[in-house]
């Protein structure tokens, strides 16, 4: 399949939806952090070692990330461009979709401040307003009908735990709220942000749950309390409070807004499931040697068998793991993989 790295489009006649808009953190970032003042950026080797052309684009992976693969499955011939790229180019490009993701970003505006400037979800939604305005200048009265058919993918929440709630020396949230209370505070703010999307034309919205953060190499080495413990139960329990609230939110949104469809993608469950475990030989260590931030050390070489590793660095999945997860997002193996419908049905849905 042909991809243009700069996001230029050769036509997507075969794509299942006319456009794909992406919001979130490092799970989806494809270069928006490259030009901002943050220490959370990865436009250097060994990141991108398996990306087409071996290019370090700013993706937090050895190759393609989750949304790159979703875009392929949906039939897009080119990668969805970053907002940093699309906003400087031909506005027509934006009608096919934009990626606003920013590594380290969260639902809360105070998340990630320790690492510098980040494009948290509110900022990403502001950027989407710019995009919608440019699309209106091109499509005019057809804008609403166009946007209604698009898929909107949102992946946030993880950084609100890793660089906020579980950083008591930097943030007060863990003293201000119990894990249950914090999940509800996050969801209430998140609901308002999702409504901003809805009010700007989004009707097919996929909300990615937070993964098993307690089982990342970072959490195992720094947050797991018991020696030899494979995961931090405290972190995973907190994350699951959020995921439970997110499922309830999806249910309520589908009742309150019957002309739209909201789905929950079970990143936690799929990422720690039997199929993943059977495919991956190394589940608790990073493929690349790490620096002090838990990112890959630029002066070292990664593991040679990257398809055997679940984790690329201390936080992020390898391309091979992302492929397995997207396969189940798109066509659910279990009913819990994607609720209440999977991405395939969401794309096909006529609203």
Protein Blocks (a to p, Z undefined) as FASTA:
>chain_A
ZZdfklpaebjfkbmbfbdcdeddfklogolmmmpccfbdcbbcfehklgghiiaehpac
fbdcfklmmmmmnopabdcddfklmmmmcfklmmnopcfbdehiafblkgoklnocaddf
klmmmmmmmmmmmmmmmnmmmmmmmmmmpccdddehjlmmmmmmmmmklpmklmmpcfkl
mmmmmmmmmmmmmmmmmmnopabdcddddddfklgfklmmmmmmbghiabdfklmmmmmm
mmmmmmmmmmmmmmmmmmbccddddfklmmmgfklmmmpmblkbcfbdcdfkopacfkbc
cdfblmlpmblblmbccfklmmmmmmmmmmcfbfklpccbdfklmmmpcZZ
